[in-house]
Amino acid sequence: MWAHYVANSKGICLGIDKDQFQEDNPGIMLKSVNYKELLKFPPLDYTKWQKGGNDYFYEYLIENSDALFFYKYTTVTKMNYF
């Protein structure tokens, strides 16, 4: 599965405590997944992340939650999951 989501090893994988995330962000997970032919993810500024720490990263996640969590490649719908 990892190979399908990291854009040729150029992406990252985040581990999120679903219950805590929903508690901190009520309603954010109650969205439909959209399928697209081409995905463009907002860039993460690593320099700002180093300087701003978790505050910068949290703001990045909230501001870009739709693009990061609710879009998939259309080819994913054709895959068989075991």
C-alpha positions as CSV (number, residue, x, y, z in Angstrom):
1,M,0.0,0.0,0.0
2,W,2.8,2.4,0.8
3,A,3.9,2.6,-2.8
4,H,0.5,3.7,-3.9
5,Y,0.5,6.8,-1.7
6,V,4.0,8.3,-1.6
7,A,4.4,9.5,-5.3
8,N,7.5,7.4,-6.1
9,S,9.0,7.8,-2.6
10,K,8.7,11.6,-2.6
11,G,5.8,11.7,0.0
12,I,5.5,11.2,3.7
13,C,3.2,9.0,5.8
14,L,1.6,10.5,8.9
15,G,0.3,8.5,11.9
16,I,-2.7,10.2,13.4
17,D,-4.6,9.2,16.5
18,K,-8.1,9.3,14.9
19,D,-10.0,9.7,18.2
20,Q,-7.8,12.6,19.4
21,F,-7.9,14.2,15.9
22,Q,-11.7,14.2,15.8
23,E,-11.9,15.5,19.3
24,D,-9.6,18.4,18.5
25,N,-11.2,19.0,15.1
26,P,-14.9,18.1,15.3
27,G,-16.5,17.4,12.0
28,I,-13.4,17.5,9.9
29,M,-13.4,13.7,9.2
30,L,-17.0,13.8,8.1
31,K,-16.2,14.5,4.4
32,S,-16.4,12.5,1.3
33,V,-13.3,11.5,-0.5
34,N,-12.9,13.0,-4.0
35,Y,-11.1,11.2,-6.8
36,K,-8.9,13.1,-9.3
37,E,-6.7,12.2,-12.2
38,L,-3.9,14.5,-11.0
39,L,-3.2,15.4,-7.4
40,K,-1.3,18.5,-6.4
41,F,-0.4,18.8,-2.8
42,P,0.4,22.0,-1.1
43,P,4.1,22.3,-0.4
44,L,5.3,21.9,3.2
45,D,7.9,24.5,4.1
46,Y,10.5,22.5,6.1
47,T,12.3,25.6,7.2
48,K,9.2,27.1,8.6
49,W,8.4,23.8,10.3
50,Q,11.8,23.7,11.9
51,K,11.4,27.3,13.2
52,G,7.7,27.1,14.1
53,G,7.6,23.6,15.3
54,N,4.3,21.9,15.9
55,D,2.4,25.2,15.6
56,Y,3.4,25.6,12.0
57,F,2.7,22.0,11.2
58,Y,-0.8,22.0,12.9
59,E,-1.7,25.2,10.9
60,Y,-0.5,23.5,7.7
61,L,-2.6,20.4,8.3
62,I,-5.8,22.5,9.1
63,E,-5.4,24.8,6.1
64,N,-4.7,22.0,3.7
65,S,-6.8,19.2,5.2
66,D,-9.0,18.8,2.1
67,A,-6.1,18.4,-0.3
68,L,-4.1,16.2,2.1
69,F,-6.8,13.8,3.4
70,F,-9.8,13.9,1.1
71,Y,-8.4,13.4,-2.4
72,K,-7.2,10.2,-4.1
73,Y,-6.0,9.3,-7.5
74,T,-8.8,7.9,-9.7
75,T,-6.7,4.7,-10.2
76,V,-7.0,3.9,-6.5
77,T,-10.7,3.1,-7.1
78,K,-9.6,0.2,-9.4
79,M,-7.2,-1.4,-7.0
80,N,-8.1,-4.6,-5.1
81,Y,-7.4,-4.3,-1.4
82,F,-6.7,-7.5,0.6
